[in-house]
Amino acid sequence: MAQSLLRRIRVQAKDELVKRIYRGIKEFNKEPVVFRWKYKMDETVIANA
């Protein structure tokens, strides 16, 4: 996780922080985003190995 995101989380105890982080990870993973490579695809050459 980015440090900027963690800075915004205010908790009373370390256990609460851990729970909030795991809850956030579950929320992020609910709708995964498919990565699509677009950078310089026209110039890419695939060689047979």
Backbone as CSV, one residue per row, in Angstrom:
resi,resn,N_x,N_y,N_z,CA_x,CA_y,CA_z,C_x,C_y,C_z
1,MET,0.844,-1.183,0.000,0.000,0.000,0.000,0.879,1.233,0.000
2,ALA,0.344,2.257,-0.595,1.086,3.504,-0.648,1.118,4.175,0.720
3,GLN,2.226,4.812,0.995,2.383,5.482,2.277,1.360,6.601,2.428
4,SER,1.003,7.249,1.325,0.019,8.331,1.389,-1.351,7.812,1.833
5,LEU,-1.695,6.593,1.439,-2.967,6.002,1.869,-2.922,5.652,3.350
6,LEU,-1.807,5.102,3.787,-1.686,4.712,5.185,-1.679,5.910,6.124
7,ARG,-1.203,7.058,5.651,-1.181,8.258,6.487,-2.571,8.711,6.888
8,ARG,-3.551,8.466,6.037,-4.925,8.921,6.292,-5.659,8.063,7.322
9,ILE,-5.176,6.855,7.585,-5.858,5.941,8.496,-5.501,6.306,9.932
10,ARG,-6.512,6.621,10.719,-6.306,6.940,12.137,-6.919,5.837,12.975
11,VAL,-6.108,5.192,13.793,-6.576,4.086,14.621,-6.048,4.234,16.035
12,GLN,-6.641,3.479,16.950,-6.237,3.508,18.349,-5.168,2.458,18.671
13,ALA,-5.169,1.343,17.918,-4.241,0.253,18.215,-3.743,-0.391,16.919
14,LYS,-2.639,-1.094,17.037,-2.046,-1.767,15.879,-2.980,-2.824,15.307
15,ASP,-3.685,-3.547,16.184,-4.619,-4.575,15.718,-5.720,-3.972,14.847
16,GLU,-6.211,-2.816,15.240,-7.239,-2.138,14.452,-6.688,-1.728,13.091
17,LEU,-5.439,-1.288,13.044,-4.803,-0.917,11.782,-4.705,-2.117,10.851
18,VAL,-4.286,-3.254,11.401,-4.158,-4.472,10.595,-5.510,-4.868,10.025
19,LYS,-6.548,-4.827,10.838,-7.897,-5.183,10.378,-8.360,-4.246,9.270
20,ARG,-8.107,-2.958,9.414,-8.535,-1.988,8.403,-7.783,-2.176,7.098
21,ILE,-6.495,-2.513,7.185,-5.706,-2.754,5.971,-6.232,-3.972,5.228
22,TYR,-6.475,-5.074,5.959,-7.002,-6.279,5.314,-8.393,-6.051,4.735
23,ARG,-9.217,-5.270,5.417,-10.540,-4.951,4.892,-10.413,-4.153,3.591
24,GLY,-9.457,-3.221,3.539,-9.218,-2.449,2.324,-8.747,-3.311,1.177
25,ILE,-7.869,-4.270,1.471,-7.374,-5.180,0.431,-8.522,-6.008,-0.129
26,LYS,-9.415,-6.475,0.743,-10.577,-7.242,0.270,-11.454,-6.387,-0.639
27,GLU,-11.644,-5.117,-0.290,-12.449,-4.220,-1.128,-11.793,-4.002,-2.485
28,PHE,-10.462,-3.827,-2.498,-9.757,-3.625,-3.765,-9.890,-4.835,-4.669
29,ASN,-9.883,-6.027,-4.075,-9.908,-7.260,-4.855,-11.309,-7.703,-5.261
30,LYS,-12.342,-7.029,-4.796,-13.707,-7.409,-5.181,-13.907,-7.309,-6.680
31,GLU,-13.408,-6.253,-7.278,-13.537,-6.045,-8.718,-12.152,-5.874,-9.319
32,PRO,-11.471,-6.978,-9.625,-10.117,-6.869,-10.172,-10.122,-6.203,-11.545
33,VAL,-9.052,-5.483,-11.832,-8.902,-4.782,-13.101,-7.920,-5.568,-13.959
34,VAL,-8.310,-5.847,-15.187,-7.441,-6.575,-16.101,-6.407,-5.596,-16.650
35,PHE,-5.130,-5.943,-16.508,-4.062,-5.095,-17.007,-3.960,-5.233,-18.511
36,ARG,-3.920,-4.115,-19.193,-3.783,-4.119,-20.651,-2.559,-3.298,-21.019
37,TRP,-1.566,-3.959,-21.629,-0.335,-3.298,-22.012,-0.577,-2.513,-23.286
38,LYS,-0.299,-1.215,-23.284,-0.530,-0.393,-24.460,0.733,0.319,-24.936
39,TYR,1.732,0.434,-24.096,2.914,1.226,-24.399,3.737,0.610,-25.521
40,LYS,3.846,1.301,-26.641,4.672,0.926,-27.798,4.360,-0.467,-28.334
41,MET,3.111,-0.847,-28.348,2.747,-2.183,-28.846,3.000,-2.315,-30.343
42,ASP,2.926,-1.214,-31.072,3.182,-1.271,-32.520,4.653,-1.573,-32.815
43,GLU,5.545,-1.219,-31.903,6.973,-1.422,-32.111,7.464,-2.761,-31.571
44,THR,6.657,-3.472,-30.827,7.075,-4.711,-30.182,7.207,-5.847,-31.197
45,VAL,8.339,-6.546,-31.130,8.581,-7.691,-31.999,8.701,-8.919,-31.113
46,ILE,7.908,-9.937,-31.411,7.953,-11.166,-30.640,8.815,-12.158,-31.401
47,ALA,9.902,-12.604,-30.779,10.838,-13.547,-31.426,10.482,-14.970,-30.992
48,ASN,10.627,-15.893,-31.927,10.423,-17.315,-31.599,11.635,-17.821,-30.846
49,ALA,11.400,-18.497,-29.741,12.522,-18.969,-28.922,13.020,-20.313,-29.362
